[in-house]
Amino acid sequence: MDSKTLLGLAGIGGTLLGTVFGAAGTLRVARINAQAQANLASRAAWRQVYTAFCATMLAHTARTSAAQELLDAQSADPQALRRAGSELAAGRDTVRTAAAAVTVEGPPLVSAQAQTASSLVRLQDLLLQSMINTRLAGHPLTGETRAEATTAQNAVNQVIDSFTEHCQLLLHPQTATRRARRKIRLLHRARP
């Protein structure tokens, strides 16, 4: 073979090699873009579910505060107490539904926190219903019962604060510190 033929074959080989590397690079970039799009879509779903759960919990906190104010009133209106009791029961069911949506979306630690919050809301609701029934029967509330109601609300608030912190880490990992990034990895791996 003469030098022109060898040079032509080398050129064709180089072109083929460049095409193979170019195609591999293009496929790699496409895979990275697809993964980024999937992450963005899952974060959008998380954002909606987490927001709905937080809004439900804030509404629950407002209902419990209103019920406690009614219970603390010297002469509580029986109709208002009954209405507050039915609103608490309806709110408890709404919290349970919102917690179930968080459980489906995950990750596991955030799901566990939502379930814990739902359980605490249920217990708090039972306590407040008992307090309402006591007042409807014409009996005064004890200081111990009032302290239990405050403790229950504080427990709900602590779980919601922790839930909110973890949601912020999951939804905005780019703003996380090095220590928080480690926590994000643990959030994805942790099992309840």
C-alpha positions as CSV (number, residue, x, y, z in Angstrom):
1,M,0.0,0.0,0.0
2,D,1.2,3.4,-0.8
3,S,1.3,6.3,1.7
4,K,-1.8,7.9,0.3
5,T,-3.9,4.8,0.9
6,L,-2.5,4.4,4.4
7,L,-3.2,8.1,5.1
8,G,-6.8,7.7,3.8
9,L,-7.4,4.6,5.9
10,A,-6.0,6.4,9.0
11,G,-8.4,9.3,8.3
12,I,-11.3,7.0,7.9
13,G,-10.3,5.1,11.1
14,G,-10.0,8.5,13.0
15,T,-13.4,9.6,11.7
16,L,-15.0,6.3,12.9
17,L,-13.2,6.5,16.3
18,G,-14.3,10.2,16.7
19,T,-17.9,9.2,15.8
20,V,-17.9,6.4,18.4
21,F,-16.5,8.7,21.2
22,G,-18.9,11.4,20.2
23,A,-21.9,9.1,20.3
24,A,-20.8,7.7,23.7
25,G,-20.5,11.3,25.0
26,T,-23.9,12.2,23.6
27,L,-25.5,9.2,25.2
28,R,-23.8,10.0,28.5
29,V,-25.1,13.6,28.4
30,A,-28.6,12.4,27.5
31,R,-28.6,10.0,30.5
32,I,-27.4,12.8,32.8
33,N,-30.2,15.1,31.5
34,A,-32.8,12.4,31.9
35,Q,-31.7,11.7,35.5
36,A,-31.8,15.5,36.2
37,Q,-35.3,15.7,34.8
38,A,-36.5,12.7,36.9
39,N,-35.0,14.3,40.0
40,L,-36.7,17.6,39.2
41,A,-40.1,15.8,38.7
42,S,-39.8,13.9,41.9
43,R,-39.0,17.1,43.8
44,A,-42.0,18.8,42.3
45,A,-44.2,15.9,43.5
46,W,-42.6,16.0,47.0
47,R,-43.1,19.7,47.2
48,Q,-46.8,19.4,46.5
49,V,-47.3,16.6,49.0
50,Y,-45.2,18.1,51.7
51,T,-46.9,21.5,51.3
52,A,-50.3,19.9,51.6
53,F,-49.3,18.1,54.7
54,C,-47.8,21.2,56.3
55,A,-50.9,23.2,55.5
56,T,-53.1,20.5,57.0
57,M,-51.0,20.5,60.2
58,L,-51.2,24.3,60.4
59,A,-55.0,24.1,60.1
60,H,-55.0,21.5,62.8
61,T,-53.0,23.7,65.1
62,A,-55.4,26.5,64.5
63,R,-58.4,24.3,65.3
64,T,-56.8,23.0,68.5
65,S,-56.0,26.5,69.6
66,A,-59.5,27.6,69.1
67,A,-60.9,24.5,70.9
68,Q,-58.5,25.2,73.9
69,E,-59.7,28.8,74.0
70,L,-63.3,27.6,74.1
71,L,-62.4,25.2,76.9
72,D,-60.6,27.8,78.9
73,A,-63.6,30.2,78.7
74,Q,-65.6,30.6,82.0
75,S,-69.0,30.0,80.3
76,A,-68.3,28.0,77.1
77,D,-71.2,27.8,74.7
78,P,-72.2,24.1,74.4
79,Q,-73.0,24.4,70.7
80,A,-69.6,26.0,70.0
81,L,-68.0,23.1,72.0
82,R,-69.9,20.5,70.0
83,R,-68.9,22.3,66.7
84,A,-65.3,22.4,67.8
85,G,-65.4,18.7,68.6
86,S,-66.7,17.8,65.1
87,E,-64.2,20.1,63.4
88,L,-61.4,18.4,65.4
89,A,-62.6,15.0,64.2
90,A,-62.8,16.1,60.6
91,G,-59.4,17.7,60.8
92,R,-57.9,14.5,62.3
93,D,-59.1,12.6,59.2
94,T,-57.7,15.2,56.9
95,V,-54.3,14.9,58.7
96,R,-54.4,11.1,58.3
97,T,-55.0,11.4,54.6
98,A,-52.2,13.9,54.1
99,A,-49.8,11.8,56.1
100,A,-50.7,8.8,53.9
101,A,-49.7,10.8,50.8
102,V,-46.4,11.7,52.4
103,T,-45.9,8.0,53.2
104,V,-46.3,7.1,49.5
105,E,-43.9,9.8,48.3
106,G,-41.2,9.1,50.9
107,P,-38.3,9.0,51.7
108,P,-38.6,6.7,54.7
109,L,-37.6,9.1,57.5
110,V,-40.0,11.9,56.3
111,S,-42.7,9.3,55.9
112,A,-42.2,8.1,59.5
113,Q,-42.3,11.7,60.8
114,A,-45.6,12.3,59.0
115,Q,-47.1,9.1,60.5
116,T,-45.8,10.1,63.9
117,A,-47.5,13.5,63.5
118,S,-50.7,11.8,62.5
119,S,-50.6,9.6,65.5
120,L,-49.9,12.5,67.8
121,V,-52.8,14.4,66.2
122,R,-55.1,11.4,66.9
123,L,-54.0,11.3,70.6
124,Q,-54.4,15.1,70.9
125,D,-57.8,14.9,69.4
126,L,-58.9,12.2,71.9
127,L,-57.7,14.3,74.7
128,L,-59.5,17.4,73.5
129,Q,-62.7,15.4,72.9
130,S,-62.5,14.2,76.4
131,M,-62.0,17.7,77.7
132,I,-65.0,18.9,75.6
133,N,-67.2,16.1,77.0
134,T,-66.1,17.0,80.6
135,R,-67.1,20.7,80.0
136,L,-70.4,19.6,78.3
137,A,-71.2,17.5,81.4
138,G,-70.7,20.7,83.5
139,H,-67.5,19.7,85.2
140,P,-64.4,21.9,85.4
141,L,-61.1,21.0,83.8
142,T,-58.2,20.1,86.1
143,G,-54.8,21.7,85.9
144,E,-53.4,18.3,85.0
145,T,-55.7,17.9,82.0
146,R,-54.7,21.4,80.8
147,A,-51.0,20.5,81.2
148,E,-51.5,17.4,79.1
149,A,-53.2,19.4,76.4
150,T,-50.2,21.8,76.3
151,T,-47.7,18.9,76.3
152,A,-49.6,17.3,73.4
153,Q,-49.5,20.5,71.4
154,N,-45.8,20.9,72.0
155,A,-45.2,17.3,70.8
156,V,-47.1,18.0,67.6
157,N,-45.1,21.2,67.1
158,Q,-41.8,19.5,67.6
159,V,-42.6,16.8,65.0
160,I,-43.8,19.4,62.5
161,D,-40.6,21.5,63.0
162,S,-38.4,18.4,62.4
163,F,-40.5,17.4,59.4
164,T,-40.2,20.9,57.9
165,E,-36.5,21.0,58.4
166,H,-36.1,17.6,56.6
167,C,-38.4,18.7,53.8
168,Q,-36.3,21.8,53.2
169,L,-33.1,19.7,53.0
170,L,-34.7,17.4,50.5
171,L,-36.2,20.1,48.3
172,H,-33.2,22.4,48.4
173,P,-30.1,20.3,48.6
174,Q,-28.0,22.9,46.7
175,T,-28.2,25.2,49.7
176,A,-27.3,22.6,52.2
177,T,-24.0,22.7,54.2
178,R,-21.6,19.8,54.1
179,R,-23.1,18.3,57.3
180,A,-26.6,18.8,55.9
181,R,-25.7,17.0,52.7
182,R,-24.7,14.0,54.8
183,K,-28.0,14.2,56.5
184,I,-29.8,14.2,53.1
185,R,-28.0,11.0,52.2
186,L,-29.1,9.5,55.5
187,L,-32.7,10.7,54.9
188,H,-32.8,8.7,51.7
189,R,-31.4,5.6,53.3
190,A,-33.0,5.6,56.7
191,R,-35.8,3.1,57.4
192,P,-38.5,3.9,59.9
